[in-house]
Amino acid sequence: MISMLGEIYKVVKIIDDKQIVINAGADNNVVKGQKFEIYQPSVEVIDKDINQSLGTLDYVKARVSADTVLPKMSICKRFVTKMRPPILGYMDDLYTKSKPVEVADTLNIDPKDITGGFESVNKQIKVGDLVRKALG
C-alpha cells in the first residue's frame, strides 16, 4: 500500500517484547538500521477557517529499526537513546561527560482549547498494525 508519506507495511509477527517482523525487506530497499514507525491513524483534523481536512493525527506506537533484513521481511527492534555517565577506570571515559537529554516542556495553552485526540487509540502493538518509514 502507498500513502502520501510513502509505502505502508504491516507488523506480521511479534517474536517477543523486543522484536517484531514487518512485511518489508531487501526487495523493498530496506537496509539494516533503517527506521520505521508503528502507528495508528486517529482523529481527522479539519481546519475550520478553510473547511479543509489537514489529514489524520496519527498515533505513533513505537519507533523501531531494521536489525535483520531478509528479502521479503525484516526483524525490527525498538531503538532508544540512553546517556551513559562516564565510568571511572576507563581511559576513554575520563574526559567524557554525559550529555543532557531533551524532554518536552509544558506549553502555555488555553485549557478550553484542549480537544484531545488519542483517548480511543489502542496503544498496544499487534499483528496487522501499520508500519511506515520514519521521517528523519
CORFENHU-V353948 format. One line per field, one symbol per residue. ss: DSSP state (2 for helix, 1 for strand, 0 for the rest). A space follows every 50 residues. Layout:
ss=???
This chain:
ss=01100111111111000011110002220000001111111111111000 01111111111111111110000111110000000000002220000000 000000000022200000000000000001111000
